[in-house]
Amino acid sequence: IKVVKKRSLGLRAWQKIVLQLVVTGIFIYYIYNYTDIGTDTYVPFMRGFTVDLGVLFIPFVIFVVLGTVNAVNLTDGLDGLASGVTVLVTLFFLFVAYAAESSGVLPVAGAAVGSLLGFLLYNSYPAKVFMGDTGSLALGGFIAAMAVRFKMPLFLLIVGIIYVCEAVSVILQVGFFKLTHGKRIFKMAPLHHHFEKCGYKETKIVTAFYIVTAIAVLVGFLAARGIY
């Protein structure tokens, strides 16, 4: 599209959603027919307790994948933010894969961490290389896929707290803006732009989000005790 039409707008929002639904549908079909993952999911802090979602597993996975994919995309707004946060989240699932002795996922997760660290070297402030939707959407899909693989989608609410806050800030901002006909909750959304408008430096915001994610990952490990 960029080459032929000589424009850099990329795909429209509805086109992205449709394609995400198609890929997620293929992913769910693969889970049902070619894996033994099942339809249950672990509950954080419950020492291996699972909830069987049954037929609700399909809409649940759709929500998890689309939510994660677009939340990571929204997080990609400051130099090094999405890549650094995702390194930490991927490290969480890397250790989960190691504990679960998953020889299939372990090298893939390790490769993801390594490539993100290499990318972060050039993506950190001042960035010389940028991720764009192609990178952030793919990383979101990767994170969601690992969470589903290890029956840990609910853990994304913990280890991916930055993703959650970024997405929720946009939802609240848009919803409040429409309901009040022009009023805003945040100075700007997603959340990292709000802090920019408050006068915080870009590097300070990114560092703070790294720290929050690191703490969230440690909490995630505590929440996963008794699973693997």
N, C-alpha and C positions, 0 to 999 in steps of 0.2 A: 504493500500500500504506500509506504513512504517513497519507494523508488519510482513506482509507476505514476502515482498521482502527485508527486513532488510536494508532499506535505507531511508534517511530523505529528499529526493528531493521533495516529494509530487507530485502534479499534474503538468504537463507541462503547459506552457503559453497558448497554443491553447486549451488545455482541459478545463482550467479555463474559457476562453472566451466563449467556446461552452456552458458550463454549466450556465454561467451568462446570455447568450442569452436565454436559455431555461427557466430559472427562471423569467427573465424579460418578456418573452412572456406570461407566466402564469399570471404574475402580470397585464399586459395590458389587458388580457382576463377578469380577475376579475374586473378591473376598468370599462370596457365597459358593462359587463353583470350583475354586482352585486352592483354597486354604482351609485351615481348621481353626481360624480365629473365633468364629462363632458370633453370637449377637449380644454377649454380655460385656459389661464394662466395669472396671475397678472403681471403687469409691475411695477418694483420698482419706487417709488417717483411719481407715477401717481394717487394716492388716489383712489384705487379700479378699475382703468381702466384695462380691460382684452383684450387679443388677442385670438380669436378663431383659433386654429391651424388646425381644421378639420382633414383630413386624414394625415396631417403632424405630428399629435399628436403621432402616433406610432413610427416613426423614432426619434422624439424628445425625447420621454421617454426612448427609447433604449439608446440614446446618453447620457442622463442625468444619468441614472442608471449605465451604464458601466463606464462612466467617473468618477462619484462620487465614486463608489466601488473601482476602481483602483487607484484613487487619494488618498483616505484614506489609501490604502495599501502602497503607496509610502511614505506617511507621517510617517508611522510606522518604523522609523529608528533610533530614539534616545530614551533613557529612559524617559518615561512619555509624549512624544511628541504627538502621535496620540490620546492617551486616554484623555489628558488634553485639547487639542484643541476640541475634539469631545464632551467633557462635555459642553463646552461653546456653541457650535453649537446646541447641543441637548437642552440646556436651552432656546435658542431662540425659537425653535419649541414647547417647553413645554409652554412658555408664549403665543405663538400663539394659541395653543390648548386650553388654559385657556380662552383667549379672544374670541375664536370661540365657546366656550362652547361645545367642543368636548369630551363628556364623554367616548368615546371609546379610543381615542388616549391619553388623558391626563394621565391616570394611567400608560400606557405603557411607555410614555416619561419620567414620573417621576421615574419609575423603572429603566429605562436606565441610567438616571442621577445618581441615587443612586448607582447602580452597578458599574458604571464607576468611581465614587468617591472612592468607596471601593477598586476597582482594582488599582486606581492611587496611593493609599497609599503604595502598594507594587511594583508598576511599576515605580515610580519616582526614580530618581538617588540616590544611585546605585540600579538598578532594581533587585528584587528577583523573580518576575513573569513576563513572557513575553506574548505578545498578539499573534504574528504570523499571518499568512495569514487567518487562520480560524476566528480570532477575527476581524481583520481590514476589511476584505471583508464583513463580516456580519454587522459591524457598518456602512460601506459605503452604504450598501443596506438599512439599517434602516433610515439613513439620507435622502437618495434619495426618499424612500417611503413616509416619512413625507412631504417632499417638494412637491411631486406630489399630495399627499392627500389634502394639503391646497392650491393647485394651485400656488405654489411658487418656482418652479424650478429655475427661473431666480435669485431668492434671494440667491441661493447658490454661485453665483459669488461674492456676497458681504460677507455674513457670513462665507462662506467657502473659503475665499481668500487664506488661507494657503494651502488648498488642491489644489487650482487652480495653485498657484505658484510652488508647488512641481511637479505637473504633467507637466506643461508647460516647466519647467526646463529640465525635462527628454526628452520631445519631441524635444526641441531645441537642446539639447546636441547630441542626436542620429542623428537627421537630419543634423546638421552642420558637425558632424563627418563623415557621409557618403558622403556629398557633397564635403567636402574638403580633403577627404581621410586621416583622422587622426587628424585634428585640433579640438580643443575644445573651447566652449564658457566659460564654468565653469570649475573650477579645478576638480570638481567631481559632479555628479548628483545622487539623487535628491538634491535640493537646500540646505538642512540642512548640507549635507556633504561638500558642497562648502565652507560654513562658517567655518566648522571644519578645512578644509585645509587652510583657511585664518588665523587660529590661535585662533579662539574663542573657549572658553570652552563649553562643551556639555550643562551644566546647564544654561549658559548664552544664548545660542541659543534657548533652550526650553522656557526659561522665556520670551525672546523677541517675540517668536511666540505666546505665550499665550497673551501677551499684544496686539499684532496686531489683534489677533482673538477677544479679548474683545472689542477693538475699532470697529472692523468690525461688531460685533453683535449689538453694539449701533447704528451704522449707519443703520444696517438692520431694527431696530425698527423704525427709522425715515423714512426709505423707505417704511415701511408697514403701515404708518398712513393712515387711511381712509379705510382700508380693513376690519378689524374686530373691 
